[in-house]
Amino acid sequence: MKLLSDGTVKGDLTTYTSINSAMNTMPIAANSTSNAWQFWSFFDHERNAWSPLEHLRAKLETQQRPNEIKTSKTHPLRIDEIHPPNAKGKIGLTFCPGKICDGLYGGRWERDLNTDIEAILAWGGKTLITLMETHEFEILGVTQFPTALKNSQLNWLHIPIKDMQVPDSTFEATWAENKAQLYEALKHGDSFVIHCRGGLGRTGLLAARILTELGINPVKAIQYVRDARPNSIETYDQECYVLAQAWKAI
């Protein structure tokens, strides 16, 4: 597909009058609950990754707004939660604690990591699962993250997934080593929190995968996660990973 200077979009066989027309016409799998803004992507040079068009839409929509400063005090850490079947514990979904960066939906985050860690503990979290890669700590202004977590009362599990992508074999190996203990603790009442950069793509993917592994139909698992945390599972590839239960083939 190619966006032309007059605003039309040219495909292999069809030319669409606008990008919205093309987005709404392209077929999406029948069991997908992604919208067109997630199905379509653009190459984000800042992230060095193909990102959902929703990111560009949000940036254009909010760039004229006043640059509100959002801190851990003005905007306490939001932890959305899901309740897995046959478990006394719960799973929390959030963005990177302590981050200092521009927000996707406007404003600027200037959070305090220790305050956010305390918020996770107060919520009932016993373990924090970090899906960000190590280099992302510097991007988000939290280079002290590993040290702070190791010195906190939280158990810390760092199992990176590349931004906007699906798990690789390294993730699968680490997850296989840890998931039984996590699920057993969850069953008996311990809760854990999952986070990535914005708490949507990788975080939502893992949450939906967990629900699927615990017996929920993948389509329902995705919908459950998106109901709890809107816009979760950001890319079509991430959604397809859960729908196909692709981890079984690795």
TIDO-386534 format. One record per residue: residue in one letter; x, y, z of N, C-alpha, C in turn; residue number from 1. Coordinates in Angstrom, 1 decimal. Atoms other than C-alpha are relative to their C-alpha. Layout:
N
{atom 'A' {X Y Z} {X Y Z} {X Y Z} NUM},
...
This chain:
250
{atom 'M' {0.8 -1.2 0.0} {0.0 0.0 0.0} {0.9 1.3 0.0} 1},
{atom 'K' {-0.8 -1.2 0.0} {1.3 3.5 -0.8} {-0.9 1.2 0.1} 2},
{atom 'L' {0.7 -1.3 -0.2} {0.0 6.9 0.4} {0.5 1.0 -1.0} 3},
{atom 'L' {-0.4 -0.9 1.0} {0.0 9.3 -2.5} {-0.2 1.5 0.5} 4},
{atom 'S' {0.1 -1.4 -0.5} {0.4 13.1 -2.3} {-1.3 0.6 0.0} 5},
{atom 'D' {1.3 -0.5 0.0} {-3.2 13.7 -3.1} {-0.9 -0.6 1.0} 6},
{atom 'G' {0.7 0.6 -1.1} {-4.3 11.7 -0.1} {-0.6 -1.4 -0.3} 7},
{atom 'T' {0.5 1.3 0.3} {-5.3 8.6 -2.0} {1.0 -1.1 0.4} 8},
{atom 'V' {-0.8 1.1 -0.4} {-4.0 5.2 -1.1} {0.0 -1.1 -1.1} 9},
{atom 'K' {-0.1 0.9 1.1} {-2.8 2.9 -3.9} {0.4 -1.4 0.4} 10},
{atom 'G' {-0.4 1.4 -0.2} {-2.8 -0.9 -3.5} {0.4 -0.7 -1.2} 11},
{atom 'D' {-0.4 0.8 1.1} {-1.9 -3.7 -5.8} {-1.0 0.1 -1.1} 12},
{atom 'L' {1.1 0.1 1.0} {-5.3 -3.8 -7.5} {-1.0 1.2 0.1} 13},
{atom 'T' {1.0 -1.0 -0.3} {-7.3 -0.9 -6.0} {0.6 1.3 0.5} 14},
{atom 'T' {-0.4 -1.3 -0.6} {-6.9 2.8 -5.3} {-1.1 0.5 0.8} 15},
{atom 'Y' {1.0 -0.4 -0.9} {-8.7 4.1 -2.3} {0.0 1.6 0.1} 16},
{atom 'T' {0.1 -1.4 0.0} {-10.0 7.7 -2.0} {0.7 0.7 1.2} 17},
{atom 'S' {-0.6 -0.5 -1.2} {-8.5 8.2 1.5} {0.6 -1.1 0.8} 18},
{atom 'I' {-0.6 1.0 -0.8} {-6.5 6.4 4.1} {-1.1 -0.6 0.9} 19},
{atom 'N' {1.1 0.6 -0.8} {-9.7 6.0 6.2} {-0.8 -1.0 -0.8} 20},
{atom 'S' {0.7 0.9 0.9} {-11.4 4.4 3.2} {0.8 -1.3 -0.1} 21},
{atom 'A' {-0.8 1.2 0.1} {-8.5 2.0 2.8} {0.0 -0.8 1.3} 22},
{atom 'M' {0.0 0.7 -1.3} {-8.4 1.2 6.5} {-1.3 -0.8 0.3} 23},
{atom 'N' {1.3 0.6 -0.3} {-12.1 0.4 6.7} {-0.3 -1.1 -1.0} 24},
{atom 'T' {0.3 0.9 1.1} {-12.0 -1.7 3.5} {0.8 -1.3 0.2} 25},
{atom 'M' {-0.9 1.2 -0.1} {-9.0 -4.0 4.3} {-0.6 -1.1 0.9} 26},
{atom 'P' {0.6 1.1 -0.8} {-10.2 -7.4 5.6} {0.8 -0.3 1.2} 27},
{atom 'I' {-0.6 0.4 -1.3} {-9.5 -8.3 9.2} {-0.6 -1.4 0.4} 28},
{atom 'A' {0.5 1.4 -0.3} {-9.8 -11.9 10.5} {-1.3 0.1 0.8} 29},
{atom 'A' {1.3 -0.1 -0.6} {-13.3 -12.7 11.6} {0.0 -0.1 1.5} 30},
{atom 'N' {0.0 0.1 -1.5} {-12.3 -13.5 15.2} {0.9 1.0 0.6} 31},
{atom 'S' {-0.8 -1.2 -0.5} {-10.2 -10.3 15.5} {-0.9 1.0 0.7} 32},
{atom 'T' {0.7 -1.1 -0.6} {-11.4 -7.6 17.9} {0.9 1.3 -0.2} 33},
{atom 'S' {-0.7 -1.2 0.3} {-8.7 -5.2 16.6} {-0.8 1.0 -0.8} 34},
{atom 'N' {0.6 -0.9 0.9} {-9.9 -2.0 15.1} {1.1 0.4 -1.1} 35},
{atom 'A' {-0.9 -0.3 1.1} {-8.4 -0.5 11.9} {1.3 0.8 0.5} 36},
{atom 'W' {-1.1 -0.8 -0.5} {-6.1 1.8 13.9} {1.1 -0.9 0.6} 37},
{atom 'Q' {-1.0 1.0 -0.5} {-4.4 -1.3 15.4} {0.5 -0.9 -1.2} 38},
{atom 'F' {-0.3 0.8 1.1} {-4.5 -3.3 12.2} {1.0 0.6 -0.9} 39},
{atom 'W' {-0.9 -0.7 0.9} {-2.6 -0.7 10.2} {1.2 0.5 0.9} 40},
{atom 'S' {-1.2 -0.4 -0.7} {1.0 0.3 11.2} {0.8 0.9 -0.8} 41},
{atom 'F' {-1.0 -0.9 0.7} {3.7 2.8 10.4} {1.3 -0.3 0.7} 42},
{atom 'F' {-1.3 0.2 -0.7} {7.4 2.7 11.1} {0.4 1.2 0.8} 43},
{atom 'D' {-0.3 -1.1 -1.0} {8.1 4.7 14.2} {1.6 0.0 0.2} 44},
{atom 'H' {-1.5 -0.1 -0.1} {11.8 5.8 14.0} {0.4 0.2 1.5} 45},
{atom 'E' {-0.4 -0.2 -1.4} {11.8 6.8 17.7} {0.1 -1.3 0.7} 46},
{atom 'R' {0.0 1.3 -0.7} {10.9 3.3 18.8} {0.8 -1.1 -0.9} 47},
{atom 'N' {-0.7 0.9 0.9} {12.7 1.7 15.8} {-0.8 -1.3 -0.2} 48},
{atom 'A' {0.9 1.1 0.1} {9.7 -0.5 15.3} {-1.3 0.4 -0.7} 49},
{atom 'W' {1.3 -0.2 0.6} {6.5 -0.9 13.3} {-1.1 0.1 1.1} 50},
{atom 'S' {0.9 -0.3 -1.0} {3.8 0.7 15.5} {-1.4 0.2 -0.5} 51},
{atom 'P' {1.4 -0.2 0.5} {0.0 0.8 15.3} {-0.3 1.5 -0.4} 52},
{atom 'L' {0.3 -1.3 0.4} {-1.4 3.8 13.5} {-0.7 0.8 1.1} 53},
{atom 'E' {0.6 -0.7 -1.2} {-3.2 4.6 16.7} {1.0 0.9 0.7} 54},
{atom 'H' {-1.0 -0.8 -0.6} {0.1 6.0 18.0} {0.1 1.4 -0.7} 55},
{atom 'L' {-0.1 -1.2 0.8} {0.3 8.5 15.1} {-1.2 0.9 0.2} 56},
{atom 'R' {1.3 -0.7 -0.2} {-3.4 9.4 15.5} {0.0 0.7 1.3} 57},
{atom 'A' {0.0 -0.6 -1.3} {-2.9 10.1 19.2} {0.9 1.2 0.1} 58},
{atom 'K' {-1.0 -1.1 0.0} {0.2 12.2 18.6} {-0.5 1.2 -0.7} 59},
{atom 'L' {0.5 -1.2 0.8} {-1.5 14.4 16.0} {-1.1 0.6 0.7} 60},
{atom 'E' {1.2 -0.6 -0.7} {-4.6 14.8 18.1} {0.4 0.8 1.2} 61},
{atom 'T' {-0.3 -0.6 -1.3} {-2.8 15.8 21.3} {1.2 1.0 -0.1} 62},
{atom 'Q' {-1.2 -0.8 0.0} {0.2 17.8 20.0} {-0.3 1.5 0.2} 63},
{atom 'Q' {0.4 -1.5 -0.2} {-1.7 21.2 20.3} {-0.4 0.2 1.4} 64},
{atom 'R' {0.4 -0.1 -1.4} {-2.7 20.5 23.9} {1.1 0.6 0.9} 65},
{atom 'P' {-1.0 -0.4 -0.9} {-1.0 22.2 26.8} {0.8 -1.2 0.6} 66},
{atom 'N' {-0.8 1.1 -0.4} {1.9 20.1 28.0} {-0.1 -0.2 1.5} 67},
{atom 'E' {0.3 0.3 -1.4} {0.5 19.0 31.4} {1.1 -0.9 0.6} 68},
{atom 'I' {-1.0 0.9 -0.7} {3.1 17.6 33.8} {-0.8 -0.9 0.9} 69},
{atom 'K' {0.7 1.1 -0.7} {1.8 14.3 35.3} {1.0 -0.7 0.9} 70},
{atom 'T' {-0.9 0.6 -1.0} {3.5 13.0 38.5} {-0.7 -1.2 0.7} 71},
{atom 'S' {0.5 1.1 -0.8} {3.0 10.1 40.8} {-1.1 0.5 1.0} 72},
{atom 'K' {1.0 -0.6 -0.9} {1.0 12.5 43.1} {-1.2 0.4 -0.7} 73},
{atom 'T' {1.2 -0.5 0.8} {-1.2 14.1 40.5} {-0.7 -1.1 -0.7} 74},
{atom 'H' {0.6 1.1 0.7} {-1.8 10.9 38.7} {0.5 -1.3 0.6} 75},
{atom 'P' {-0.5 1.2 -0.7} {-1.4 7.9 41.1} {0.0 -1.2 -1.0} 76},
{atom 'L' {-0.2 1.1 0.9} {-0.3 4.7 39.4} {-1.3 -0.8 -0.2} 77},
{atom 'R' {1.3 0.7 0.3} {-3.3 3.2 37.6} {0.4 -1.5 -0.3} 78},
{atom 'I' {-0.2 1.4 0.2} {-3.3 -0.6 37.9} {-1.3 -0.6 -0.3} 79},
{atom 'D' {1.2 0.8 0.4} {-6.1 -2.3 35.9} {0.2 -1.4 0.4} 80},
{atom 'E' {-0.2 1.4 -0.5} {-6.8 -5.8 37.1} {-1.0 -1.0 -0.7} 81},
{atom 'I' {0.8 1.1 0.5} {-8.1 -9.1 35.8} {0.0 -1.1 1.0} 82},
{atom 'H' {0.2 1.0 -1.0} {-9.3 -12.0 37.9} {-0.1 -1.4 -0.8} 83},
{atom 'P' {0.0 1.3 0.7} {-8.3 -15.4 36.4} {-0.9 -1.0 0.7} 84},
{atom 'P' {0.8 1.0 -0.5} {-10.5 -18.4 36.8} {0.7 -0.9 1.0} 85},
{atom 'N' {-0.5 0.9 -1.0} {-10.1 -20.6 39.9} {1.3 0.5 0.7} 86},
{atom 'A' {-1.2 -0.6 -0.6} {-7.5 -18.2 41.4} {-0.5 1.0 1.0} 87},
{atom 'K' {0.3 -1.0 -1.0} {-7.7 -16.2 44.6} {0.8 1.3 -0.2} 88},
{atom 'G' {-0.7 -1.2 0.3} {-5.1 -13.8 43.4} {-0.5 0.7 -1.3} 89},
{atom 'K' {0.4 -0.8 1.2} {-5.4 -11.1 40.6} {1.3 0.4 -0.7} 90},
{atom 'I' {-1.1 -0.5 0.9} {-3.2 -9.8 37.8} {-0.2 1.5 -0.3} 91},
{atom 'G' {0.1 -1.4 0.3} {-2.5 -6.1 37.5} {0.7 0.3 -1.3} 92},
{atom 'L' {-0.6 -0.5 1.2} {-1.7 -4.3 34.3} {0.3 1.5 0.1} 93},
{atom 'T' {-0.4 -1.4 -0.1} {0.2 -1.0 34.2} {1.1 0.4 -0.9} 94},
{atom 'F' {-1.2 -0.4 0.9} {2.8 1.1 32.4} {1.2 0.0 0.9} 95},
{atom 'C' {-1.3 0.0 -0.7} {6.4 1.6 33.4} {0.0 0.9 1.2} 96},
{atom 'P' {0.0 -0.8 -1.2} {6.6 2.7 37.0} {1.2 1.0 0.0} 97},
{atom 'G' {-1.0 -1.0 -0.1} {8.6 5.9 37.6} {0.5 0.7 -1.3} 98},
{atom 'K' {-0.5 -0.5 1.3} {8.8 6.9 33.9} {0.0 1.5 -0.1} 99},
{atom 'I' {-0.2 -1.4 0.2} {10.0 10.3 32.9} {0.1 0.2 -1.6} 100},
{atom 'C' {0.0 0.0 1.5} {9.0 10.9 29.2} {-1.3 0.7 -0.4} 101},
{atom 'D' {1.3 -0.6 0.5} {6.3 12.5 27.0} {-1.0 -1.2 -0.1} 102},
{atom 'G' {1.0 1.0 0.1} {3.0 10.7 27.1} {-0.6 -0.2 -1.4} 103},
{atom 'L' {0.6 0.3 1.3} {1.4 9.0 24.1} {-1.3 0.8 -0.2} 104},
{atom 'Y' {1.3 -0.7 0.1} {-1.9 10.7 24.8} {0.0 1.4 0.6} 105},
{atom 'G' {-0.2 -1.4 -0.4} {-0.5 14.1 25.7} {0.6 0.1 1.4} 106},
{atom 'G' {-0.7 -0.2 -1.2} {1.3 15.6 28.6} {1.3 -0.6 0.1} 107},
{atom 'R' {-1.4 0.5 -0.2} {4.6 14.7 30.1} {0.0 -0.7 1.4} 108},
{atom 'W' {-0.1 0.7 -1.3} {5.2 12.0 32.8} {1.3 0.4 0.7} 109},
{atom 'E' {-1.1 -0.3 -0.9} {7.5 13.0 35.6} {-0.3 -0.7 1.3} 110},
{atom 'R' {0.4 0.8 -1.1} {6.9 10.1 38.0} {1.2 -0.3 0.9} 111},
{atom 'D' {-1.0 0.4 -1.0} {8.7 8.9 41.1} {0.0 -1.5 0.1} 112},
{atom 'L' {0.0 1.4 0.0} {9.8 5.3 41.0} {-0.3 -0.6 1.3} 113},
{atom 'N' {0.2 0.6 -1.3} {9.8 4.6 44.7} {-1.5 0.2 0.4} 114},
{atom 'T' {1.4 -0.2 -0.3} {6.3 6.1 45.0} {-0.9 -1.0 -0.8} 115},
{atom 'D' {0.8 1.0 0.8} {5.0 3.8 42.2} {0.2 -1.4 0.5} 116},
{atom 'I' {-0.2 1.3 -0.6} {6.6 0.8 43.8} {-0.8 -0.2 1.2} 117},
{atom 'E' {0.9 0.0 -1.2} {4.8 1.6 47.0} {-1.5 -0.2 -0.4} 118},
{atom 'A' {1.3 0.2 0.5} {1.6 1.8 45.0} {-0.3 -1.4 -0.4} 119},
{atom 'I' {0.2 1.4 0.4} {2.1 -1.7 43.6} {-0.1 -0.8 1.3} 120},
{atom 'L' {0.1 0.7 -1.2} {2.7 -3.0 47.1} {-1.3 0.2 0.7} 121},
{atom 'A' {1.3 -0.4 -0.6} {-0.4 -1.2 48.4} {-1.1 -0.7 -0.7} 122},
{atom 'W' {1.0 0.7 0.8} {-2.4 -2.8 45.6} {-0.1 -1.5 0.3} 123},
{atom 'G' {-0.1 1.4 -0.3} {-1.3 -6.2 46.8} {0.9 -0.8 -0.8} 124},
{atom 'G' {-1.0 0.7 0.9} {1.4 -7.0 44.3} {1.1 -0.7 0.8} 125},
{atom 'K' {-1.2 0.7 -0.6} {4.0 -9.6 45.4} {1.1 -0.1 -1.0} 126},
{atom 'T' {-1.0 0.1 1.1} {5.8 -9.8 42.0} {-0.3 1.0 -1.1} 127},
{atom 'L' {0.1 -0.9 1.1} {6.5 -7.3 39.3} {0.7 -0.7 -1.2} 128},
{atom 'I' {-0.5 0.6 1.2} {6.9 -8.7 35.8} {0.3 1.1 -1.0} 129},
{atom 'T' {-0.4 -1.0 0.9} {8.9 -6.4 33.5} {0.3 -0.5 -1.4} 130},
{atom 'L' {-0.1 0.5 1.4} {8.6 -6.9 29.7} {0.9 0.9 -0.8} 131},
{atom 'M' {-0.9 -0.9 0.8} {10.8 -4.0 28.6} {1.4 -0.5 -0.1} 132},
{atom 'E' {-1.4 0.3 0.2} {14.2 -4.4 27.2} {0.9 0.9 0.9} 133},
{atom 'T' {-0.9 -0.8 -0.9} {17.2 -3.1 29.3} {0.2 1.4 -0.5} 134},
{atom 'H' {-0.3 -1.3 0.5} {17.9 -0.2 26.9} {-1.2 1.0 0.2} 135},
{atom 'E' {1.2 -0.9 -0.1} {14.3 1.1 27.4} {0.0 0.7 1.4} 136},
{atom 'F' {-0.1 -0.7 -1.2} {15.1 2.0 31.0} {0.5 1.4 -0.1} 137},
{atom 'E' {-0.6 -1.3 0.2} {17.3 4.8 29.8} {-1.0 0.9 -0.8} 138},
{atom 'I' {0.9 -0.7 0.8} {14.7 5.9 27.2} {-1.1 0.7 0.9} 139},
{atom 'L' {1.1 -0.5 -0.9} {12.1 6.3 30.0} {0.5 0.7 1.3} 140},
{atom 'G' {-0.5 -0.8 -1.2} {14.4 8.0 32.5} {0.1 -0.8 1.3} 141},
{atom 'V' {-0.1 0.8 -1.2} {14.6 5.1 34.9} {1.2 -1.0 0.0} 142},
{atom 'T' {-1.1 0.9 0.0} {18.1 3.8 34.7} {0.3 -0.7 1.3} 143},
{atom 'Q' {-0.1 0.6 -1.3} {17.9 3.0 38.4} {-1.0 -1.1 0.2} 144},
{atom 'F' {1.1 1.0 -0.2} {15.0 0.6 37.8} {0.5 -1.4 0.5} 145},
{atom 'P' {-0.4 1.3 -0.5} {16.9 -2.7 38.2} {0.4 0.0 1.5} 146},
{atom 'T' {-0.5 -0.1 -1.3} {18.6 -1.6 41.4} {-1.2 0.2 1.0} 147},
{atom 'A' {1.1 -0.3 -0.9} {15.4 -0.1 42.9} {-0.9 -1.2 0.2} 148},
{atom 'L' {0.9 1.2 -0.1} {13.4 -3.3 42.2} {0.7 -1.1 0.9} 149},
{atom 'K' {-0.7 1.0 -0.8} {16.1 -5.6 43.7} {0.1 0.4 1.4} 150},
{atom 'N' {0.0 -0.5 -1.4} {16.1 -3.4 46.8} {-1.4 0.1 0.6} 151},
{atom 'S' {1.4 -0.2 -0.4} {12.3 -3.4 47.1} {-0.5 -1.3 0.6} 152},
{atom 'Q' {0.7 1.2 -0.6} {9.9 -5.8 48.8} {-0.7 -0.8 -1.1} 153},
{atom 'L' {0.6 0.8 1.1} {8.7 -7.0 45.4} {1.0 -1.0 -0.6} 154},
{atom 'N' {-0.8 0.9 0.8} {9.9 -10.1 43.7} {0.0 0.6 -1.5} 155},
{atom 'W' {-0.1 -0.7 1.3} {11.2 -8.9 40.3} {0.3 -1.1 -1.1} 156},
{atom 'L' {-0.3 0.9 1.1} {11.0 -11.0 37.1} {0.1 0.8 -1.3} 157},
{atom 'H' {-0.3 -0.8 1.2} {12.6 -9.4 34.1} {0.1 -0.9 -1.2} 158},
{atom 'I' {0.1 0.9 1.2} {11.6 -11.2 30.8} {-0.3 0.8 -1.2} 159},
{atom 'P' {0.2 -1.0 1.1} {12.0 -8.8 27.9} {-0.7 -0.6 -1.2} 160},
{atom 'I' {0.6 0.2 1.4} {9.9 -8.8 24.7} {0.3 1.3 -0.8} 161},
{atom 'K' {-0.2 -1.2 0.8} {10.9 -6.4 21.9} {-1.2 0.8 -0.2} 162},
{atom 'D' {1.1 -0.9 0.1} {8.7 -3.4 21.6} {-0.8 -0.2 -1.2} 163},
{atom 'M' {0.9 0.2 1.1} {5.7 -3.9 19.4} {0.0 -1.4 -0.6} 164},
{atom 'Q' {-0.1 1.3 0.6} {6.6 -7.5 18.8} {-0.6 -1.1 0.9} 165},
{atom 'V' {0.5 1.1 -0.8} {5.7 -11.0 20.1} {1.2 -0.7 0.6} 166},
{atom 'P' {-1.1 0.7 -0.7} {7.8 -13.2 22.4} {0.9 -0.8 -0.9} 167},
{atom 'D' {-0.9 0.8 0.8} {10.9 -14.9 21.0} {0.4 -1.3 0.9} 168},
{atom 'S' {-0.3 1.2 -0.7} {12.5 -18.2 22.1} {0.7 0.2 1.3} 169},
{atom 'T' {-0.6 -0.3 -1.3} {14.5 -16.6 24.9} {-1.0 0.3 1.0} 170},
{atom 'F' {1.1 -0.2 -0.9} {11.3 -15.3 26.4} {-0.6 -1.3 0.4} 171},
{atom 'E' {0.7 1.3 -0.2} {9.7 -18.7 26.0} {0.7 -0.8 1.0} 172},
{atom 'A' {-0.8 0.8 -0.9} {12.5 -20.4 27.8} {-0.1 0.5 1.5} 173},
{atom 'T' {0.1 -0.6 -1.4} {12.4 -18.0 30.8} {-1.4 -0.1 0.6} 174},
{atom 'W' {1.4 0.2 -0.5} {8.6 -18.1 31.0} {-0.2 -1.4 0.4} 175},
{atom 'A' {0.3 1.4 -0.3} {8.6 -21.9 31.0} {0.6 -0.3 1.4} 176},
{atom 'E' {-0.7 0.3 -1.3} {11.0 -21.8 34.0} {-0.8 0.6 1.2} 177},
{atom 'N' {0.6 -0.8 -1.1} {8.8 -19.4 36.0} {-1.5 -0.1 0.1} 178},
{atom 'K' {1.5 -0.1 0.0} {5.1 -19.8 35.1} {-0.6 -0.9 1.0} 179},
{atom 'A' {0.7 0.9 -0.9} {4.3 -22.8 37.2} {0.0 0.6 1.4} 180},
{atom 'Q' {0.0 -0.7 -1.4} {5.4 -21.0 40.4} {-0.9 1.2 0.1} 181},
{atom 'L' {0.9 -1.1 0.0} {3.5 -17.9 39.4} {-1.4 -0.4 0.0} 182},
{atom 'Y' {1.4 0.5 0.1} {0.3 -19.8 38.6} {-0.4 -0.6 1.3} 183},
{atom 'E' {0.3 0.6 -1.3} {0.5 -21.7 41.9} {-0.2 1.0 1.0} 184},
{atom 'A' {0.2 -1.1 -1.0} {1.0 -18.5 43.9} {-1.3 0.7 -0.3} 185},
{atom 'L' {1.3 -0.7 0.3} {-1.9 -16.9 42.0} {-1.2 -0.8 0.4} 186},
{atom 'K' {1.1 0.8 -0.4} {-4.1 -19.8 42.7} {-0.3 0.1 1.5} 187},
{atom 'H' {0.1 -0.1 -1.5} {-3.5 -19.4 46.5} {-0.1 1.4 0.5} 188},
{atom 'G' {0.3 -1.3 -0.5} {-4.0 -15.7 46.6} {1.1 1.1 -0.2} 189},
{atom 'D' {-1.1 -1.0 0.3} {-0.7 -14.0 45.6} {-0.4 0.7 -1.3} 190},
{atom 'S' {0.3 -0.8 1.2} {-1.1 -11.2 43.0} {1.3 0.5 -0.6} 191},
{atom 'F' {-1.2 -0.6 0.7} {1.4 -9.9 40.4} {-0.5 1.0 -1.0} 192},
{atom 'V' {0.3 -1.1 0.9} {1.6 -6.9 38.2} {1.0 -0.2 -1.2} 193},
{atom 'I' {-0.8 0.0 1.3} {2.8 -6.9 34.5} {0.1 1.4 -0.5} 194},
{atom 'H' {-0.1 -1.4 0.7} {4.1 -3.8 32.8} {1.0 -0.1 -1.1} 195},
{atom 'C' {-1.0 -0.3 1.0} {5.9 -2.7 29.7} {0.2 1.5 -0.1} 196},
{atom 'R' {-0.3 -1.5 0.1} {6.5 0.8 28.4} {-1.3 0.8 0.3} 197},
{atom 'G' {1.2 -0.7 -0.2} {2.9 2.0 28.1} {-1.1 -0.9 0.6} 198},
{atom 'G' {0.9 0.9 -0.6} {1.2 -1.1 29.6} {-1.1 -0.5 -0.8} 199},
{atom 'L' {1.1 0.4 0.9} {-0.8 -2.0 26.5} {0.4 -1.2 -0.9} 200},
{atom 'G' {-0.4 1.0 1.0} {1.0 -4.0 23.8} {0.5 -1.3 0.6} 201},
{atom 'R' {-0.6 1.2 -0.6} {3.3 -6.5 25.5} {-0.7 -0.5 1.3} 202},
{atom 'T' {0.7 0.3 -1.2} {1.5 -6.3 28.8} {-1.3 -0.7 -0.3} 203},
{atom 'G' {1.3 0.6 0.4} {-1.9 -7.1 27.2} {0.2 -1.3 -0.6} 204},
{atom 'L' {-0.3 1.3 0.6} {-0.4 -9.9 25.2} {0.2 -1.0 1.0} 205},
{atom 'L' {-0.3 1.0 -1.0} {1.0 -11.7 28.2} {-1.2 -0.3 0.9} 206},
{atom 'A' {1.2 0.2 -0.8} {-2.1 -11.1 30.2} {-1.0 -1.0 -0.7} 207},
{atom 'A' {1.0 0.9 0.7} {-4.3 -12.7 27.5} {0.6 -1.4 -0.2} 208},
{atom 'R' {-0.6 1.3 0.0} {-1.8 -15.5 27.1} {-0.2 -0.8 1.3} 209},
{atom 'I' {0.2 0.7 -1.3} {-2.0 -16.3 30.8} {-1.4 -0.5 0.1} 210},
{atom 'L' {1.4 0.4 -0.1} {-5.8 -16.4 30.7} {-0.2 -1.2 -0.9} 211},
{atom 'T' {0.2 1.1 0.9} {-5.6 -18.7 27.7} {0.6 -1.3 0.6} 212},
{atom 'E' {-0.7 1.2 -0.6} {-3.1 -21.0 29.5} {-0.8 -0.5 1.2} 213},
{atom 'L' {0.8 0.4 -1.1} {-5.5 -21.1 32.4} {-1.4 -0.5 -0.4} 214},
{atom 'G' {1.2 0.6 0.4} {-8.3 -22.3 30.3} {-1.1 0.8 -0.7} 215},
{atom 'I' {1.0 -0.9 0.7} {-10.1 -19.3 28.7} {0.2 -0.1 -1.5} 216},
{atom 'N' {-0.1 -0.1 1.5} {-10.8 -19.3 25.0} {0.7 1.2 -0.4} 217},
{atom 'P' {-0.8 -1.1 0.3} {-8.3 -17.0 23.3} {-0.8 1.3 -0.4} 218},
{atom 'V' {0.8 -1.1 0.4} {-11.0 -14.8 21.7} {-0.5 0.7 1.3} 219},
{atom 'K' {0.5 -0.6 -1.2} {-12.6 -14.3 25.1} {1.1 0.6 0.9} 220},
{atom 'A' {-1.1 -0.5 -0.8} {-9.2 -13.8 26.8} {0.4 1.4 -0.5} 221},
{atom 'I' {-0.3 -1.3 0.5} {-8.4 -10.9 24.5} {-1.0 1.0 0.3} 222},
{atom 'Q' {1.0 -1.0 -0.3} {-11.7 -9.3 25.0} {-0.1 0.3 1.5} 223},
{atom 'Y' {-0.1 -0.2 -1.5} {-11.4 -9.7 28.8} {1.1 1.0 0.3} 224},
{atom 'V' {-1.1 -1.0 -0.3} {-8.1 -7.9 28.8} {-0.3 1.4 -0.6} 225},
{atom 'R' {0.3 -1.3 0.6} {-9.3 -5.2 26.4} {-1.1 0.7 0.8} 226},
{atom 'D' {1.1 -0.6 -0.8} {-12.4 -4.6 28.6} {0.7 0.6 1.3} 227},
{atom 'A' {-0.6 -0.5 -1.3} {-10.1 -4.2 31.7} {0.9 1.1 -0.3} 228},
{atom 'R' {-1.0 -1.0 0.3} {-7.5 -2.1 29.9} {-0.2 0.3 -1.5} 229},
{atom 'P' {0.2 -0.3 1.4} {-8.7 -0.5 26.6} {1.3 0.3 -0.8} 230},
{atom 'N' {-1.1 -0.1 1.0} {-6.4 -0.5 23.6} {1.2 -1.0 0.3} 231},
{atom 'S' {-1.1 1.0 -0.2} {-4.4 -3.4 25.0} {0.2 -1.0 -1.2} 232},
{atom 'I' {-0.4 0.9 1.1} {-2.7 -5.9 22.7} {0.0 0.9 -1.3} 233},
{atom 'E' {0.0 -1.1 0.9} {-1.7 -3.1 20.4} {0.1 -0.3 -1.5} 234},
{atom 'T' {-0.2 0.3 1.5} {-0.7 -4.8 17.1} {-0.8 -1.2 -0.4} 235},
{atom 'Y' {0.7 1.1 0.5} {-2.5 -7.2 14.9} {0.9 -1.3 0.1} 236},
{atom 'D' {-0.9 1.2 -0.2} {0.6 -9.6 15.1} {-0.2 -0.5 1.4} 237},
{atom 'Q' {0.2 0.4 -1.4} {0.2 -9.6 18.9} {-1.3 -0.7 0.2} 238},
{atom 'E' {1.3 0.6 -0.2} {-3.4 -10.4 18.7} {0.0 -1.4 -0.7} 239},
{atom 'C' {0.0 1.3 0.7} {-2.8 -13.2 16.1} {0.8 -1.0 0.8} 240},
{atom 'Y' {-0.8 0.9 -0.9} {-0.1 -14.6 18.5} {-0.9 -0.7 1.0} 241},
{atom 'V' {0.9 0.6 -1.1} {-2.7 -15.1 21.2} {-1.1 -0.9 -0.7} 242},
{atom 'L' {1.1 0.8 0.7} {-5.5 -16.3 18.8} {0.5 -1.3 -0.4} 243},
{atom 'A' {-0.6 1.2 0.5} {-3.2 -18.9 17.3} {0.7 -0.8 1.1} 244},
{atom 'Q' {-0.8 0.6 -1.1} {-1.6 -19.8 20.7} {1.3 -0.4 -0.6} 245},
{atom 'A' {-1.3 0.3 0.7} {1.7 -19.5 18.8} {1.1 -0.6 0.8} 246},
{atom 'W' {-1.1 0.5 -0.8} {3.8 -20.3 21.8} {0.0 -1.6 0.0} 247},
{atom 'K' {0.0 1.5 0.1} {2.8 -24.0 21.4} {0.8 -0.5 -1.1} 248},
{atom 'A' {-0.9 0.5 1.1} {4.8 -24.2 18.2} {1.4 0.3 0.2} 249},
{atom 'I' {-1.4 -0.3 -0.2} {8.0 -22.9 19.7} {0.7 -1.1 0.9} 250},
